[in-house]
Amino acid sequence: MEVRRSLEFGCGFGRLTPTFAGLSMKHTAIDINAEALDAARTVYPHLAFMHSVGGRLPFDDATFDLVVSWTVLQHVPPHLIDTTLADIVRVLSPTGRLLPCEETRNAGAPSRSSWHRSRRSINSALRPEG
């Protein structure tokens, strides 16, 4: 699979961004944390970082061949996860790939800042029945 454009959903300080950027011709890394993005831009000035305030992603439908999210979705509150995943799917091309890496070991366990979900719950949100 040729990856022309890739999106990193939740890049933080950009530690993984060079690796993901190496997988495509054009990579965009987004995050809601402006301070982390400033640090990432300082360390990796040759890479594209973009601030996102949450909500609908600022990209057209089917923009990306690859979307990666590394331990980010587990921090999306339950009332926002379905719309967040739907928007990620919206910006992914029909033949694109989604690579989510999330903690699933303690699915459903109480936590202050993360909501561990089972693989089944993520898969069903990505491919709703109907």
N, C-alpha and C positions, 0 to 999 in steps of 0.2 A: 504494500500500500504506500503510495506516494503521499507525503504530508506537505501540502503547500502552506497551510495556515494552521497554527495551533494556539490554544488558549489555556492559560494556567489560571484556574479559578481559585483565588486565595493564595497568593505567592508570599505574603509576609515580607521577610527581609531578603527574599530572593535567593536563598541558599540553594534551592534546586533548579532555579530558573535557567542557568547555563546548560544544565543537562537536558531539560525539556526543550530549550531553544535549539539545541543541536539535533533535534528530531524533525525539524521542519524548516522550510524556506523562510517563513515569517512567523515569529512567535510574539504573542502579547500576554503579559502577566498582569493580573488585576488583584487589587486588595482593597479592603475598606479602611485599613490602618495607614493614614497619611504619613505618620512618622516612620513606620517600617519601610514604606515606599521611598521616602527620602534617603534612608540609609541604603536601600537596595540600589537606587540610582547612583549613589556615590561609589559604591563598590563595583557595580556593573554598568558603567555609563553607556556602553554599546548596546544594551538591551532595552526593549520597550516595556515600560511600566506605566500602568494607568490606574488612577484612583476611581473606585466605584463606591457609591454610597449605599449600595444595596438596592433591592427592588429589581426592576426589569434591567437586564443586561443591555448596555448601549451598543449592540451590534445587530446587523440585519440577520434575518433567518438564514440558516444553512451557511454561515460564514466560515466555520472551522471544520477541518478534516480530523482534528484531534482536540479533545478537551481533557485536561488532567486536573485533578483535585486531590491534594495530598493532605490528609487529616484536617479537612476544613468543614466538610458537610456535617460532621458530628457536632459542630458548634452552632449549626443553624437550628433555631428553636422549632419545636414540633409544629407550631401553627404556620410556619413559613416553608417547611421542607418540601411539600408537594409543589408549590409554585416555584421554588428555587430549582428543583430538579426539572420541572417542565420547561423552564426558561433555558437551562443548560441544554436540554434536548432540542429546543427551538433553534439555538445558534449552531448546533451540530449539523453537518451535512448529512443527508440520508444514508450515505455510505461511510460516514465518519465513525470514529471510535471514541468511546468515553472510557477514561481510566480513572476510576475513583479508588483511592486507598483510604480506608477508614477503619477505626477500631470497632470490631464487632464482638469482641470477647464477652463484654458485660452488657449485652443488649438488654435494654429496659431497666438497668440499674440506675438508682437516683444519683444525680450529680448536680453541682452548682453551675457549671459552665459548658457542659457538653451532654449530648443526648446520643448515647451509643445505640445504634440501630442494627438489626440483624441484616444479613445479606438479602434475605427474603423480602424484608420491608423495603429496602432500597430498590431491589429488582422490580417489585410490584409497583412502586411509584414511577419507575422509569418506563414500564410497560403495562399501563393500566388495562385491565380486562374491559372488553366491551366492544 
